Amino acid sequence: TPCPSGCRCHLGHGGDDCGVMVECRKISAFPASSDYPEDTDCVFLNAPKLGGLSDDAKAKGLAAIPATVRRLDLSESSLGKIPEAGFGHLPALRVLNLEFNKLVTLPEAAFHGLSKLKVLWLTGNHYQPDEKEYKRMKKAGNNLKELHPNQFQGLESLQVLLMHHNQLTSLPDGLFSELKKLRVLKLLDNPFSPPLSRSHPAFEGLLAENKKTRALQQLDLVDDSGDSLEDYWESHRSYLSDDFKPGKLPGRKTSHEEL
């Protein structure tokens, strides 16, 4: 069974959790498509040296990731930007982590075609000045400044969207209109001008239904109210499950949202 040089390949629990995992932390080039084990479904490429590659090498490296992948973690890879083609070649993708990639903008079609995507991490630097890794992580953190009106087009299965700690100053109207299953949305610690409120047209439709039965239960605009939904998925090994249940978040007695 092949395994990319400098990486670790092993089996997970399978089912609604990772089955065949590839973890690479010290590589300086992306693996070729032939390097991945058969049926690879979880890939963790957390290697800062990847950021030093040419745009062409980055595009080819991302394109080589197997279409069978359900979880892709590119955090701490310092990519700088996402290729125009985005991740649409990964139709089975459920979880995508792009934290600590020095991202300032995103291609319009970066996530188009990911109809099964469940969790998307675009978070900026969330380390505090008193933490040991603060300076390094601040340097690598995302600083997204704008989002295209069609940025999240077609993400009909998205349940968790994390964009806090960036540099967003505004949101396009109707930005989240297609996210009918969105359960958690974090936007705190962005310099929105004017300050963001729940009456913003971007949230139209997300907050319209009865609070107890609608999908969106956690909308963090000022404070971070936790990760109970993801913690529940992790503890139940259902992170990659396509299950969807609106209403109260598991692990919480009341809704996170404050109206």
Phi, psi and omega in degrees: 000126181289157173207131181305140179301133180082006182244169176243128179242132181203167182268144175255200182280337181076191182067239179270016176232175181299141178255302178240115189249141175235123181238124183228118184239341184237016181282155178244002176212150179292146173295151173282160182302326181286349181280339185280142176296156177298140178065024174305126180235353176223122182235128178240103178250090185246065188233105182303333181294342178296334180294341181274358180285161175291161178302322180294317180294322178295316180298315180292323180294318178291323179293338181279349179295132186300144179292349179279352186293130178253336178227125180233119180245111179249016183299145179067025178263353175051044185294332179085315175201161179263135178303151182305327181291339177065215186243018184296346179278004181243070187294343181269000186296128176250327184228128180228121180247116180241024178295151174055054177234015177055034182280134177245325176226167178228141174299147181306320186262018185308322186244007180293138182095356181264063186292344180258000182299130185251323183226131179228118178258115174238018186304146171275198181291120180250011177279147180263153183305334182272001179270145187305319186269010188305308185298317180294317183286326177298319180295325183269349187296151174289150175221058182301131183254337181203160178230141179284146179306330180258021186305320186249025180300132175083002180274064188289346181254001185294127180246334181228124179229116184246115180226022181285163179063038175247203181235033180289134178249345180202165177232136175295142176301140177072014183305324185255017189298334182265000185268070187290342181253010184296124182254326184226129178223120180246124181227009182296160178059048169233142184279057181297136179223114358292167180307142184285137176230166182289352178272359181299139181302340178297334183266003182302129181096327181287328185249009188283328185279175177301132185304325185283341185241350183285169180288305185290118181239344181227108177239100185263108180252335183238310181242154177271116183260024169102183184229043187299324182292313178294323177299321179295314179299316180297314183291333180260007180052044181237023184300328183259008178288151177266008180298144178219130179220113179289177180093197187307138178288142178295146178085002180231138180283330180226167178294147176292329192289140176246119180256000000 
